[in-house]
Amino acid sequence: MTRFKVTLIFMLLTTTTFAQGVIDVHSHLITPEFVSALEQEGRVMDEGFPLPKYDLMSHLKWMDEVGVETSVLTMAAPQPTDGAVVRKTNEEAARIKREHPGRVMFCAALPLPDVDAAIREAKYALDTLGADGIKLATNVQGQYLGSPELDTLFAVLNERQAVVILHPHRPEPVNRNVMKQTPLAMQEYLSETTRAVTNMISRNVLARYPNVKVVVPHCGAYLPLAVPRMKSLVPVMQANKMVGEIDWEANLRALYYDLAGAHSPEVIRMMLSITTPDHLLYGSDYPYVAPQVLVQSLARMKQYLTTEPDLAPFREMILWKNAKWLFGLTGEKPSVNPAGNMIVRIAEIEVYPQHLKEYLEYANEVDRESMKLEPGVICLYPMQTAEDSCQIRILEIYASEEAYQHHLQTDHFQKYRQGTLHMVKSLKLPTMKPLDPEAMKLIFSKQR
């Protein structure tokens, strides 16, 4: 069989498998009124690149071609200063949703930086227009997420258990020379997203308003690197009275992540150092990316979510189940532990030879600390293969999903995770399914 036929069969199979519906949480509505308003304000090129053309029928056609059941629309950047344009865009999105039920959802824009007007628009959009959530920019005219004046808005969103889709905008203020060498979308957008989220974390915004769920775009931006750094610097910042106590678990629990942009198995594994598979969502960034590129991108995602052993159990969750639960389309929260209550895993790790001794010290330390301090960690047992000492296998057994999530947030695991990133050549984390869970219980009840 030729390679072309194999590829064609795979695409047909995946199209059939996913026909029940991928959900795209990252797509943009660009109306003529929106473009006209920006032209009148002289701000069409504020983000450093031209706005793409948007046509609903073309969008729906693309969705049909790739098997996207539902797209969540949000206003593009930049945001017009005229609140009436924001209102018209929200009403247009509501109309599209009514006329295409099940195919289109939307998260309403707000006329910030006017907080009182934003609260009125949020109530109108959620209570009257039937918005599925709220879109917030990283900043509007220099008012950044995490700012104290936004607390009253978050209180309203918390009351309504709102989903917030975050999107980067041009930093403000900004030296425009920054954009001449490297366009915003290539670098500063990632910094903007990271800045907005860490601002909220540093003030415990998401911990104080726990009913708000925030979708972070573009594969989490720099957060997999920024969160461990923040944690390491917090004691120094607190000693200098620059930040207060931070509830890391509550803040991180509120964050979800779309995979728009440069997704890959490696990127997803890095994201899983700060979150869990039930917090990952498919996103396209339509119409900013050419439809034919998005077709290839989604096919590639479906392929590695099928063939990568450690990611395959979460394929349906990432492509649609997580989004359905997040937006209240189903009452059943996806389980990251399909094997049952107990989590059993054999981590397969290859370490660079020059780092082997140091890696083993880290591995043995996290094993001892976890077993000593965490009742839910039943076993963390690192081993070397007899044939190759750089091939490490770690038998991991956790009493429950809750125990595993707690383990990921501990200081000793984060020390191990960040300290060994440069030492590891490859990592696979296949979840094992016990053939006889009852027998496993007997194993751990036996006396030594």
Secondary structure as UniProt FT lines:
FT   HELIX           3..17
FT   TURN            18..20
FT   STRAND          22..29
FT   HELIX           32..41
FT   TURN            44..47
FT   HELIX           56..66
FT   STRAND          68..75
FT   HELIX           83..99
FT   TURN            101..103
FT   STRAND          104..108
FT   TURN            112..113
FT   HELIX           115..124
FT   HELIX           125..129
FT   STRAND          133..137
FT   STRAND          139..140
FT   TURN            141..142
FT   STRAND          143..144
FT   TURN            145..146
FT   HELIX           148..150
FT   HELIX           151..159
FT   TURN            160..161
FT   STRAND          163..167
FT   TURN            176..177
FT   HELIX           178..181
FT   HELIX           184..186
FT   HELIX           188..202
FT   TURN            203..204
FT   HELIX           205..208
FT   TURN            210..211
FT   STRAND          213..216
FT   HELIX           218..220
FT   TURN            221..222
FT   HELIX           223..239
FT   TURN            240..241
FT   HELIX           248..253
FT   STRAND          255..258
FT   HELIX           265..271
FT   TURN            272..274
FT   HELIX           277..279
FT   STRAND          280..281
FT   TURN            287..288
FT   HELIX           291..307
FT   TURN            309..311
FT   HELIX           312..314
FT   HELIX           315..316
FT   HELIX           317..321
FT   HELIX           322..326
FT   TURN            327..328
FT   TURN            338..339
FT   STRAND          343..351
FT   HELIX           353..355
FT   HELIX           356..373
FT   TURN            375..376
FT   STRAND          377..384
FT   TURN            389..390
FT   STRAND          391..398
FT   HELIX           401..409
FT   HELIX           411..419
FT   HELIX           421..423
FT   STRAND          424..428
FT   STRAND          431..432
FT   HELIX           437..445
//
